[in-house]
């Protein structure tokens, strides 16, 4: 019986110490607050960064512009496995854009926000379609490290494609 108590006590102490480290990271409890997370930088080394409990912002992806309907402001993104993110994807070129990525099947999808209306899912969206200019925000947690692609399939040969790397 003493041996069982000693093992149980050691396990309890281990759990308390582990939880103390998680609590020390901090959490403001509001994933919808844009100020809660720092911007994820494609220049910073993801190996140096550690996942936190607060969601971070991915740099906004802007598809098209008034000057060039077939451009994207950024092609490649780097994320950290286990981190929560908010990613704004905006259509600004006046065309219909069908945004497709294999990333959505490899993350835990929290919600999609369109004009402050939230869509909660029990699975991944097949694609995001922009019939007019506007912004869709996707909130997710990275789960599986790897290199994923994004594209506007009909316009990929014109440069509307890139990668999302999760380390």
C-alpha positions as CSV (number, residue, x, y, z in Angstrom):
1,X,0.0,0.0,0.0
2,X,2.9,2.4,0.8
3,X,4.4,1.7,-2.6
4,X,1.1,2.6,-4.3
5,X,0.8,5.8,-2.4
6,X,4.3,6.8,-3.3
7,X,3.7,6.1,-7.0
8,X,0.4,8.0,-6.9
9,X,2.0,10.9,-5.1
10,X,4.9,11.1,-7.6
11,X,2.4,11.0,-10.5
12,X,0.3,13.8,-8.9
13,X,3.4,16.0,-8.4
14,X,4.4,15.3,-12.0
15,X,1.0,16.4,-13.3
16,X,1.0,19.5,-11.2
17,X,4.4,20.6,-12.4
18,X,3.5,19.9,-16.0
19,X,0.3,22.0,-15.7
20,X,2.2,24.8,-14.0
21,X,4.4,25.1,-17.1
22,X,1.3,25.3,-19.4
23,X,-0.4,27.9,-17.2
24,X,2.7,30.0,-17.2
25,X,2.4,30.5,-20.9
26,X,-0.7,32.7,-20.3
27,X,-4.0,32.8,-22.1
28,X,-6.3,35.8,-22.4
29,X,-9.2,33.4,-23.1
30,X,-10.4,35.3,-26.2
31,X,-9.3,33.8,-29.5
32,X,-11.5,36.3,-31.4
33,X,-9.4,39.3,-30.2
34,X,-7.0,40.2,-33.0
35,X,-4.6,41.8,-30.6
36,X,-4.2,38.5,-28.7
37,X,-1.7,37.0,-31.1
38,X,1.4,38.3,-32.6
39,X,1.9,38.2,-36.4
40,X,3.5,35.0,-37.7
41,X,6.5,36.0,-39.7
42,X,7.8,34.2,-42.8
43,X,11.3,35.6,-42.1
44,X,11.5,34.3,-38.5
45,X,12.7,30.7,-38.1
46,X,9.8,28.5,-37.0
47,X,12.3,26.2,-35.1
48,X,13.1,29.2,-32.8
49,X,9.4,29.8,-32.1
50,X,7.3,27.7,-29.7
51,X,3.6,27.1,-29.9
52,X,1.6,29.2,-27.4
53,X,-2.0,29.0,-26.2
54,X,-3.0,32.3,-27.8
55,X,-3.8,32.2,-31.5
56,X,-1.5,34.1,-33.8
57,X,-2.2,35.9,-37.0
58,X,-0.9,34.5,-40.3
59,X,0.0,37.3,-42.7
60,X,-3.1,38.1,-44.8
61,X,-3.2,36.6,-48.3
62,X,-4.6,39.0,-50.9
63,X,-5.7,37.4,-54.1
64,X,-5.6,39.9,-57.0
65,X,-5.6,43.7,-57.0
66,X,-7.1,46.4,-59.1
67,X,-3.9,46.8,-61.0
68,X,-3.3,43.0,-61.5
69,X,-6.1,40.5,-61.1
70,X,-3.7,37.5,-61.3
71,X,-1.3,38.4,-58.4
72,X,-1.0,37.3,-54.8
73,X,0.7,39.5,-52.2
74,X,2.5,36.5,-50.7
75,X,3.2,33.0,-52.0
76,X,4.8,31.1,-49.1
77,X,3.8,30.8,-45.4
78,X,5.6,29.2,-42.5
79,X,3.7,28.0,-39.4
80,X,4.4,26.0,-36.2
81,X,2.8,22.6,-35.4
82,X,0.5,22.8,-32.5
83,X,-0.2,26.5,-32.8
84,X,-3.6,28.2,-33.2
85,X,-3.9,30.7,-36.1
86,X,-6.2,33.2,-37.7
87,X,-5.7,33.7,-41.4
88,X,-7.5,36.4,-43.5
89,X,-7.8,35.5,-47.1
90,X,-9.0,38.5,-49.2
91,X,-10.2,38.7,-52.8
92,X,-9.4,42.2,-54.2
93,X,-9.1,41.7,-58.0
94,X,-12.7,41.8,-59.1
95,X,-12.6,38.2,-60.4
96,X,-14.2,35.0,-59.0
97,X,-11.5,33.2,-57.0
98,X,-11.8,29.6,-55.9
99,X,-9.2,29.2,-53.2
100,X,-8.1,25.6,-52.6
101,X,-5.5,24.1,-50.2
102,X,-4.7,20.7,-48.8
103,X,-3.9,22.5,-45.5
104,X,-7.5,22.4,-44.4
105,X,-7.5,18.5,-44.3
106,X,-4.4,18.6,-42.0
107,X,-5.4,21.0,-39.3
108,X,-8.1,21.2,-36.7
109,X,-10.6,23.7,-38.1
110,X,-12.1,26.0,-35.5
111,X,-14.3,28.3,-37.5
112,X,-14.7,30.4,-40.6
113,X,-15.7,34.0,-40.2
114,X,-17.4,36.1,-43.0
115,X,-18.6,39.6,-42.1
116,X,-18.6,38.7,-38.4
117,X,-20.7,35.7,-39.0
118,X,-19.2,32.4,-37.8
119,X,-19.3,29.0,-39.4
120,X,-18.3,26.1,-37.2
121,X,-17.5,22.9,-38.9
122,X,-17.1,19.2,-38.1
123,X,-14.6,18.7,-40.9
124,X,-12.6,20.6,-43.4
125,X,-14.0,22.9,-46.2
126,X,-13.3,21.7,-49.7
127,X,-12.5,25.2,-50.9
128,X,-13.3,28.9,-50.3
129,X,-15.0,30.6,-53.2
130,X,-15.1,34.4,-53.6
131,X,-17.8,35.5,-56.0
132,X,-17.0,39.1,-55.2
133,X,-14.3,41.1,-53.4
134,X,-14.2,40.4,-49.7
135,X,-12.5,38.7,-46.8
136,X,-12.9,35.3,-45.2
137,X,-11.0,34.6,-42.0
138,X,-10.2,30.9,-41.2
139,X,-9.3,30.0,-37.6
140,X,-7.5,26.7,-37.1
141,X,-4.8,24.8,-35.1
142,X,-2.0,23.2,-36.9
143,X,-1.8,19.5,-36.2
144,X,0.4,17.7,-38.8
145,X,3.8,19.1,-39.9
146,X,4.5,19.1,-43.6
147,X,4.5,21.2,-46.8
148,X,1.0,22.0,-48.1
149,X,0.0,23.8,-51.3
150,X,-2.5,26.5,-51.9
151,X,-3.8,27.7,-55.3
152,X,-6.6,29.3,-57.3
153,X,-6.8,26.2,-59.6
154,X,-7.9,27.9,-62.8
155,X,-5.2,30.7,-62.3
156,X,-2.3,28.6,-60.8
157,X,-0.4,28.8,-64.1
158,X,-0.6,32.6,-63.9
159,X,1.2,32.5,-60.5
160,X,-1.7,32.2,-58.1
161,X,-0.2,29.4,-56.0
162,X,2.2,28.9,-53.1
163,X,3.1,26.7,-50.2
164,X,2.3,26.5,-46.5
165,X,5.1,24.9,-44.4
166,X,4.3,23.6,-40.9
167,X,7.4,22.8,-38.8
